């Protein structure tokens, strides 16, 4: 008999994380916090983080880093056996090519990493279409960048033939595919618009959960609806909107929707590609802004969500601030943060009503539903008048 077959799992990529703080550019997060979030994204994508490196510069260079830090990164690659470098900001095509030539490893930026996580998490046809569109929009300028050495030469000897032809062919194929993806997503938008129209006819208000990724939206959704939406301690567990019907304490029917989470430095192409999903927020009568109060950057995360909602023209939408994970706020952590347990600075500065909950412990849910009912009745929604 022959030797038994040996099954081996592919080894995770070994990633070095790199961040640059540019002088004069406001950054409320700080390099360490931003790189920690990048590490979480990298682990979600399946990489093993073996090293982190950061630098402060007047402005990014053609290598994104200064020459000294670039040499340091080369040495770290040798020491750690890293085969992937992940940069915390979006790289230009030229920077990416220069870095790959210098480091002799695959180089990606934060945008590519987010898109990779999205591709891994997308489950529905619409979700996969949206991710594919964003990936192609990201690829197009980088594809062009790969051929810049031909374009710079301006034609002539050594540039005629397959080089320029292939560039134009690749451009045309990707642009054509982008158009097809947009057409297919437009059909998804039309179908969802008809669905929302039927919901309006049924006179049932819609309440949408929004929040920073990993704030506990899906756990709260499950706690309020009894559903079993996938929850995990990782970014972007939910990409596709999920809707369930619930009844509030006085019997008012409500459609509760869970949507994709937000993140700092969310690429504009992702927001554009996920327009079909984010339209769910446009139709909502009320937004529940879920904030993880157990993390040190809770206020900054809440600010990212506020700014994203403003960019989506949703800043004036009625909202309840839901401070989640109160069960993780120990007295010691409370003293270290220098803030009160239930009413953080976030709540004090917010113009919206606030509820403190623990979705996983099912604490504060009754109060939250009463607040939801109060806001909806105060709006005089069709569903409220029909009761």
N, C-alpha and C positions, 0 to 999 in steps of 0.2 A: 504494500500500500504506500501511496505517496504521503508526503508530509502534510499535516493539517494546514488548512488555510489560515493565515494570520490577518486579522482585521485591525487596521490602525485608523485612528481618528486624525484628521488633518490638524496639525499644530496651530494654535492661535498665533496671529501675527504679533510680533513684539514691537510695541510702539513707543516712540519718544514724543513727548508733548512739548510744544514750543509756543511761547507767548511773548509779545512785545507791547510795552506801554509807551505810547508816543507822548512826549512832553507837550503840554498845552491842550491835549485832547481829554475832555472830562470822562472819567471812568469810575462810577460809584462802586463798582464791583471789586476792583483790585485784581492784580495778576493771580495771586494764589487762589482766590475764590473762583475766578474764571477758568483757571486750569483744572481745578477740582471738578467743575462741571464738565469740562472737556473730557476728563478722565472717565467720568460716569458714562458719557456718550460713547467713548471708545470701548469701554467694557460691554456696554449694551450691544455694540456692533460685533463683539466677539474678540476684541484685541486684548492682549496683556500689556499693561502699562509698565514699562521698565525704567523710565527716566523722565524727568521734567526739567525744562530749562526756560528761563525768562530773561529779558533784557529791557532796559529803558533807553530809548533813542529819541533824537530830535525828530527824525522821520524815518520810515522804513526804507531800506536800500533795494537794489536790484536783486539781492538775495534775501530780502525781508529783514535779515539779521545783519549786524556789523560783522566785519571780517574776523575779529577775534572770537566772537561767539560762534561763528560758523566753524572755525577750527576746533573749538571746544565741542561742538556737536558732532563733528567727525570722530573725535577721540571717544566720545561717549558711545557712538555707534559701534566702534571696535570693541569697547569694554563690555557692552551689554549684549552684543549680537543682535541689535535691533534691525528690523527689515522694513520698518514703516516710520515715517515722520509725519506727525499731525500738527498743523499750525492753527492757532486759535482765532485768526482772522482770515478773511477771504484773500487768497493770493491772486495776483495777476497771472495770466498765462506765462509771461516772461519770468516772473519770480519762481513759479513752479518748475519751469524747465531748467532754470539755472540751479535751483536747489537739487533737483534730481541728478543733474550732471555732477554737482559737487559732492553730494552725499552718497551717490550710487545706491540709493534705496527708493522705494516708492514714496512719493510726497503727496499728501492731500491736505485740504484746509477744512475749517469748521463747517462750511457749507456742504462740501462733499460728504463729510461724516454724518451730518444731519440727514441728508438725502439717503445715505446708506441705511441708517436706522429706520427711516420712513419706509424704505423698500422692504426691509425685514418685517415691519409691523403691519403693512397694508394687507388686508384680508379680502375686501370686497373688490368687485370689478371697478367701481368708481374710485376707490382708494388707490388701486394700482395704476389707473389711468393718470390720476393727479400726480403721483410720484414720478411716473415715466415722463410726463410733460416737464416737470421741474428739472429732472435729470438731463433731458435733451436741451433745455434752455441754458442750463449750466455748461453743458458740453460744447455748445456751438462756438463761443468765443475762444475756448481752449483748443478746439480743433483748428481754428484759424491760426492761433498762436503757434501751433506746432509747425506751421508752414511759413512762418515769418522770414526765415532765412532765405527762402525763394523770393518772397515779395520784395525784400529789401534790395535784392540784386537787380530788380527792375527789368527782368527779361534778358535775352541774349544767350551767349554760350553757357551751357550748363544748367539753364533754367527751362529750356523748351522740352516738351514731351510730357511724360506721365506725371511729373511733379505738379505742375500747374493744373493739368487735367484732373488729377486726383483731388486736389484741393477744391476745385469748383464742383466736382462730382459729390464729394463729401458734404460740402455746404448745401448743395441742392437737395440731397437725400434727407439730411437732418431737418432742413426748413420744411420740406414737404411732409415729413413725419410729424413735425410740430403742428402744422396746419390740420392734419388728420386727427391728431390727439385733441386739439381744441374743438374740432367739429364733434367728436364723440363725447367730449365733456359737455358741450352745449346741449346735446341730447339728454345727458344726465340732468343738467340744470332744468330743462323743460319738464322732464318727468317729475323732478322734485317740486317744481313750481306747481304742477297740477295736484300733487299730493298735498302741498301746503294749502292750496285753494280749497280742497275738500275738507281739510281740517278747519279752515275758517268757516265754512258752511255749517260745520257741526258745532260752532260757537264754543269751542274749547280753547282756553288760552294756553300758550306755549311758554314754558320756563326753561331756559338753557343754562347749563353749567359752563362756566368759563374759569380759567385759572392757569397759573404757571404749570408746566409739565411736572408731574409727580407730586402735585399738591394734595392728591387724594380725591379728585373729582369722581373717578369711577367707583371708589369705595363708598362715597356718599351717595352716588346714584343707586348702587346696589342696596344700600341701607334704606333708602327712601322708597324704592320700588319693589324690592324683593327679587331683583334680577340677578344674573350671574355674569355680568360683564367682566372680562379678564382684568385682574388688578395685579400689579407687581411693583416692587421698589426699583423702578427703572423708568427712564424718560419715554414718553410717547407710547404708553401702553394702549391708548385709544387713538385711532386715526379716523375711523369712520363714525359718523353720528349714529347714536342709538337712542330710540325714543320709546318710552313706556307711559301708559296712562295711570295716574294715581288720583286718589281723593284726598283733599285737605280736610282738616278737623271738622269743619262745618258741612262737609259733603261736596264742596266745589270740585268738579273734575278738572284736572290739569294734565297736559302732556309735558313730561319732563325729558329733556334731551341732553345727552352727554356728547361733548365735541372734543376736537383735538386741542391739546394743551399748547401754550405759548412758551417761548424761550428767548433769552437775550440774543441779540444778533441774528434773529430769525430772518433768513434771506427773503428779499422781496419777491423773488421768483416762486418761493414756496407759498407765500401769501396769495400770489396771483393764481398759481396752479390749484390751490385749495379753495378757490372762490366758490365752487359749487357746494363745498361743505360749510364754509363760513356763512353762506347765505342763510343757513338755519338761524344764525344769530340775528339777522335782519328782521326775521318774522317773529321773534320772541317778544312776548309782552313784558317779560322780566328776566334779568340775568342774575344768576347766583355766582358771585365772584369768590371762588374758593382759594384761601391762602393757607399755606402750611406755616403755622406760627412756631413750629419747633425748630426751624432752621434759622441760622444767624442772619441770612440775607432776606428775611421775609418781606421787609419794607421795599427792598430793591426789586424783588420778584413781583410784588403787587404793582409797583410803578411800571414795570415792563408790560404787564397786562393792561393797565390803564392807558398807556401810550399806544399799544396795539389796537385797543378798542377805539381810540381817537382816530387812528389811521384808517380804520374801517368805518368811520362815520357813525360809531355807536356810543360815543361819549355821553350823549344825553339819554340813553336808554335807561329806564328804571332798573335799579340794581340793589341787591342785598349783599353786604360783605360778610362772608362766612369764614370765620377764623377756625380752621380745622386742626386736628391732632393735639387738642388741649391735654389729652392723656399723656403726651410725651413731655409736657412742660413741667419738669420737676422743680421743687423749691430751689434746689441748688442752681440749676440752669437759669431759673428766674432771677436769682441774685446776681449771677455772673453777667447776665444781659442787662441788669439794671432796669427791668421793666416789670410792671404789674402783670399778674397771671392772665386775667381775662380780658383786659382792655389795653392792648398795646398802643404804642404811638400811632400805628396804622389806623386803628379804630378812632382814636381821638382826632386825627386829621381828616378822616373820611367824611364826606357829606352824606353818605348813605347809611341806612340802618344796618346794625351789626348784630350778628349772632355768633356765640362761641359754641363749637360742637366738637365731638370726637366721633367721626363716622364709624371707625372700627369698633368703638365701645357703645355706639348708638346713644351717645349723650347729646342732649340739646336738640334732638330732631323734632320733638313736639313744638318747641319754641320756634324753630326755623319754619315749620309748616304754618304756624299761626302768623308769623311775619309775612310769609308769602301770601297768605290769604288776605291779610290786611292791606298789602300793597295792591293786589289785584282788585279787591273791592273798592279801594280808594280810587283806582283808575276808572272805575265804572265800566269794566270790560263787558263785552257781550255775554260772556259766560256768567259773570256776576249778576247781570240784570236778568238773566234767564232763570236763575235759581228761585 
